């Protein structure tokens, strides 16, 4: 949702969507966020799937520390 936005607007969109998904009584329960930015993925993600020519696998960022 932020591919063509400047950094300030990207931060605004990220904040809004994260607040919406965290609302206890909200209708938004989860999101699939597709990005080429590892930094953005770390800011907004909780589970990570990597799609490559070899297939799809789940990344565990805690293992990469």
Secondary structure, DSSP 8 states (H G I E B T S, - for coil): --TT--HHHHHHHHHHHHHHHH-TT-S--------S-HHHHHHH-SSEEEEETTEEEEE-GGGG-
